[in-house]
């Protein structure tokens, strides 16, 4: 795992660096004395884990986590135990209070590595979705398994998508409609509007360029009409 260590205390950085060197699955990309340095590295490099102090001049560790959209997993390293609750509210992997032992550091790193391997397995599953009948979707800090057959349609909402299901429930996930469309089997799903992907199996009726799925009516966008007509012909709808 590529990682960075962020702390305004050089001695604290040296301790983290020394511990990282003892762990085979960690690779220290950079030590940063300022949050601004960390931001620059995160923009340039693929970082899998960040060891982050909280009390730093300028931008604090908490502010750094809140300011970056796609922040990697974080292990907080701080001398102040009173920040623990806020740290875990930010979905931190672990919270180490200085001075911490190598054994405690290794335990935290091990938790991060387990999450890293689990994420890899989920990505592998999604890449092989054409041989599967389900997909995993991250929602509210959980990876939820969804059967393709349970999906009616997917609605794009700015940075989120809303997945509408056959049981009347819906699931919100922080990702773009375009990114999610690439994970779906193209033989059963098609994007018909800049804000909608539909399941061809769940179409109740089609009237001109309007699709009815349950009690939902979705208009086919102008730029999607040609592809839509071709697809429903292939699917045997018309």
Protein Blocks (a to p, Z undefined) as FASTA:
>chain_A
ZZddddfbfklmmmmmmmmmmpmkbccfbdcfbfklmmmmmmmpccfbdcddfbdghiaf
klmmmmpmblcddddddfbfklmmmmmmnopabdcdddddfklmmmmmmmmmmmmmmmmm
mmmmmmmmmmpcbdcddeehiacdddfklpmbdcdehjaccdddfkopacdddddfklmm
mmpcfklgccfbfkbccdfklpfbdchjaccehjbccdddfklmmmmmmmmmmnomZZ
